[in-house]
């Protein structure tokens, strides 16, 4: 009996990936827009979805290794970058309902990743501050992402890396 090789997402070069199926008929929001895509835009969409999956496969390992998932990681990153911040401001920045934010804050506080302080400007609210442990978890995530940066350095020459960095900056600033 011959061994069967199963191709995984990680094994399939993006250039050889199959186009995503187009919907047969509009059955949900945005599906008309999918049908109207140009060939170039469809290819870009297919590549972005495929790359997103690869990044998530890698990112899930990073999230699991830091103990931070989803919005927990977002909150730790925001607090680490911005310093002590009000819950109200974080709710607006992350676009979360207050009840969801409270649940995330409770979990992070229990794990020693943030502390609550009384808000000196408003006795009804609190200020959140990342702890050194939160900074360490974020650094651990960044060290994991360093693998992606090193991969980019292997695949792209210096000029392409400069172009890639410029394009990522442009997208990050406008997204």
C-alpha positions in Angstrom: 0.0 0.0 0.0 1.5 3.3 -1.1 1.8 6.2 1.4 -0.6 9.0 0.8 0.7 12.5 1.1 -1.8 15.0 2.4 -1.1 18.6 1.4 -1.5 21.1 4.2 -2.0 24.8 4.1 1.6 25.1 5.2 2.8 22.9 2.3 1.0 24.8 -0.4 2.8 27.7 -2.0 0.5 30.7 -2.2 1.2 31.0 -5.9 -0.2 27.4 -6.3 -3.2 27.8 -4.0 -6.6 27.3 -5.6 -8.9 30.3 -5.9 -11.7 30.5 -3.3 -15.0 29.4 -4.6 -17.3 32.2 -5.7 -20.9 32.2 -4.4 -23.5 30.8 -6.8 -26.0 33.4 -5.8 -26.1 36.3 -3.3 -27.1 34.8 0.0 -25.5 37.1 2.5 -24.1 40.6 3.0 -21.2 41.4 0.7 -21.6 38.5 -1.6 -22.6 40.7 -4.5 -19.3 42.5 -4.0 -17.4 39.2 -4.3 -19.1 38.4 -7.6 -18.1 41.8 -9.0 -14.3 41.5 -8.2 -11.8 41.9 -11.0 -9.4 39.1 -11.6 -6.6 41.0 -9.9 -8.8 41.8 -6.8 -9.9 38.2 -6.6 -6.3 37.0 -6.7 -5.4 39.5 -4.0 -8.3 38.4 -1.9 -7.4 34.7 -2.3 -3.8 35.4 -1.4 -4.8 37.5 1.7 -7.2 34.8 3.0 -4.5 32.1 2.5 -1.8 34.2 4.1 -4.2 35.1 7.0 -4.8 31.5 7.6 -1.1 30.8 7.7 -0.5 33.7 10.1 -3.3 32.5 12.3 -1.9 29.0 12.4 1.4 30.5 13.5 -0.3 33.1 15.7 -2.4 30.6 17.6 0.8 29.0 18.8 2.1 32.4 19.9 -1.1 33.3 21.6 -1.2 29.9 23.4 2.4 30.2 24.5 1.8 33.7 26.0 -1.5 32.7 27.6 -3.1 35.6 25.9 -5.8 35.1 23.3 -7.7 37.5 21.0 -8.8 40.7 22.8 -6.7 39.9 25.8 -3.6 40.3 23.6 -5.0 43.5 22.1 -5.7 44.9 25.6 -2.2 44.1 26.9 -0.6 45.6 23.8 -2.7 48.8 24.1 -2.0 49.2 27.8 1.7 48.4 27.4 2.0 51.0 24.6 -0.2 53.7 26.1 0.5 53.4 29.8 -2.3 53.7 32.4 -5.6 54.2 30.6 -9.2 54.5 31.5 -11.6 51.7 30.8 -13.8 54.1 28.9 -11.0 54.9 26.5 -10.1 51.2 26.0 -13.7 50.3 25.3 -13.7 53.0 22.6 -10.4 51.9 21.2 -11.2 48.2 21.0 -14.9 48.7 20.1 -16.1 46.3 22.8 -19.2 46.4 25.0 -18.4 47.4 28.5 -19.5 44.0 29.9 -17.0 42.2 27.6 -14.2 44.6 28.6 -15.0 44.0 32.3 -14.7 40.2 31.8 -11.4 40.5 30.0 -10.1 42.9 32.6 -11.2 40.5 35.4 -9.3 37.6 33.8 -6.1 39.7 33.2 -6.2 41.1 36.7 -6.6 37.6 38.2 -3.5 36.5 36.3 -1.5 39.5 37.5 -1.2 41.1 34.0 -2.9 44.4 34.9 -4.0 46.4 38.0 -6.9 48.7 38.6 -6.3 52.1 40.1 -8.9 54.7 41.2 -9.3 57.4 38.5 -8.3 60.7 40.1 -10.5 62.6 37.7 -13.6 60.5 38.1 -14.3 58.5 41.3 -16.8 56.3 39.5 -14.2 54.8 37.1 -10.8 53.1 37.2 -7.5 53.4 35.4 -5.9 50.2 34.1 -2.2 49.7 34.1 -0.2 46.8 32.6 2.1 45.0 35.0 5.7 43.9 34.2 4.3 40.4 33.7 2.1 41.8 30.9 5.1 43.4 29.3 6.9 40.1 29.5 4.0 38.2 27.8 4.0 40.8 25.0 7.7 40.5 24.6 7.3 36.7 24.3 4.7 37.3 21.6 7.1 39.6 19.8 9.9 37.1 20.0 7.6 34.6 18.4 6.7 37.1 15.6 10.5 37.5 15.0 10.3 34.2 13.2 8.0 35.8 10.6 10.4 38.8 10.3 13.3 36.4 9.8 11.3 34.5 7.2 10.6 37.7 5.3 14.3 38.5 5.4 15.1 35.1 3.8 12.4 35.4 1.1 12.7 39.0 0.1 15.9 40.9 -1.0 16.7 44.2 0.7 14.8 46.4 -1.7 11.7 44.1 -1.5 11.9 44.2 2.3 11.9 48.0 2.2 8.9 48.0 -0.2 7.1 45.5 2.0 7.8 47.5 5.2 6.5 50.7 3.4 3.4 48.9 2.2 2.7 47.4 5.7 3.2 50.8 7.3 0.8 52.4 4.8 -1.8 49.7 5.4 -1.4 49.8 9.2 -1.8 53.6 9.2 -5.0 53.5 7.1 -6.7 50.3 8.3 
